[in-house]
């Protein structure tokens, strides 16, 4: 594997081990669905650490994404990498989380505004364009729920409500996509096709799609929100480990290794986002 892939793997594993070790006392103190929901920030930290490592090791490749009107593209590439890493550390050590969650959400929304939305005139009828645009918006919305759950008063309540609606709507959108295109990889339904050696790919897509659809509706109508978020988030975590993990292992010594790690980070970030959507202002998690 390349240095970049090793760095992504190492960053993700380090964040996972540290995050689970530090969150475990709080997990033991909770009951039911809240045990699973508490893992949302940890999985978000793992995904952010993976993407931060990619920004540090593949900056010259990634800086081409920076808008042309913004000077210093290499600087901004490293800046985003540092921001992702600092946010990951914040979620792992559980310090200043409401600020790190809010600022990370703002950065993701800025990416949508400056990079994704300008492509609307070029790709208005391309479904993958909308899937990607909605993806970053959804990730940002999950972080808004996390920030709002730790923020007292009307501002926190507003963040939770808005963020949860966007996450729920995205889950419904993605869930429906699984039924129309079951041969594409599940979770975030991107362009990659499920490898032929994966057993029952259509069944997997239908199951994941149904879970996302039902849980997304539950979030939108406010019915059994914690259970819905915990169930769907857990399914996506299992999908990351036992679907995308094996795919990466088959690609780790090929030119698709970075792509394989990106799919792991992407799906795990979606899982974390769904888990965060189950958080709320009813009680402050400390």
C-alpha positions, 0 to 999 in steps of 0.5 A, a space after each residue: 500500500 502507498 504511504 497515503 493509504 497507510 496514513 488513512 488506515 493508521 489515523 482511522 484505527 487510532 481514532 477508533 481505539 482512543 474513541 472507544 476507550 474514552 467513551 466506554 464509561 459513558 456507554 456503560 452508564 446509559 441504557 437501551 438505544 442511548 448506548 449505541 447513539 453515544 458511539 456517533 461522535 466516535 465514528 464521526 471522529 474516525 471518518 474525519 481522521 481518515 479524511 484528514 490523513 488523506 488531505 495531508 498525504 494527497 494535498 497536491 491531488 485534492 487541491 484541484 477541487 478548491 474553487 479557482 477563485 480562491 487563492 492558495 489552493 494548497 493552503 486551503 487543502 491543508 487547512 481543511 485537513 487540520 480542521 478535520 483532525 482537530 474536530 476528530 480530536 475534540 470528539 474523541 476527548 469530548 472537549 468543546 464538542 458543541 463548537 467543534 461540531 458547529 464549526 465542522 458543520 459550517 465548513 461542510 456547508 461552505 463546501 456544498 455552497 462553493 464546490 457542489 452547488 456551482 455544478 448545478 447548471 452542468 449536472 442538473 439531471 445527473 443523480 450522482 451529483 445530487 447524491 453527493 451534494 445531499 451527502 455533505 449537507 446531510 453530514 453537516 446536519 448530523 453535526 448540527 444535531 450534535 451541537 444543538 443537543 449540547 446547546 441550551 435554549 431555543 438555538 439548540 432546539 432549532 439546530 436539532 430540529 433542522 438537522 434531524 429533518 435534513 438527515 431524515 429526508 436524506 435517509 428517505 432519498 437514499 433508501 428509495 435509491 436502493 430499490 431503483 439501483 440495487 446493484 450499486 453499492 449500498 449505504 451512500 448509493 454511489 456510482 461504484 457497482 457491488 463486486 460480483 463476489 459479494 453474496 446476495 447484493 440485491 438483497 443487501 441493497 433492499 434490506 439497507 434501503 428499507 432500514 433507511 426508508 423506515 428510520 428516515 420517516 421515523 425521524 421526520 415524524 418524530 416517532 421513536 427517534 432514538 430507536 430509529 437512529 440507533 437501528 439505522 446507524 448500527 446497520 450502517 456500521 455493520 455495513 462498513 465493517 463487513 461489506 466495505 471492509 472486505 472490499 478494501 482488503 481485496 483492493 488494498 494493493 491496487 490503484 483502488 486502495 484510496 477509493 476503498 478507504 474513502 468508501 469506508 470513511 464515507 459510509 462510516 461518516 453516514 453511520 455517525 450522522 444517522 446516530 447523531 440524528 438521534 441526539 436531542 436537547 432533552 438532556 445534556 450528555 457530559 
